[in-house]
């Protein structure tokens, strides 16, 4: 039985009824370089051709600029699958994308300490 608001793709007892990589037809590489913090936004153009229900849900979520990671969370799909779906929408002109507004250094000690502090507060 589907949970309220989850649609036919989720089942309370069984979980996701369609495997995530089935949604992207087994593709794991997006055609557009997308970072988890990349912003995506709907252009207002109607995509040509058939798009699956996840494409339509993603497009609906992107009416305002939203990061890729947030779209993945709302769709309850792995980031890799979400990037493929979003790249499909960029390729057909339904979405635009821009890189994150900040460029971070993944080895920045201050950033790593802030992440560690946040994780400790969650435990």
Secondary structure, 3 states (H helix, E strand, C coil): CCCCCCHHHEECCCEECCCHHHHCCCCCCCCCCCCCCCEEEECCCCCCCCCCHHHHHHHHHCCCCEEHHHHHHHHCCCHHHHHHHHHHHHHCCCEEEECCCCCCCCCCHHHHHHHHHHHHHHC
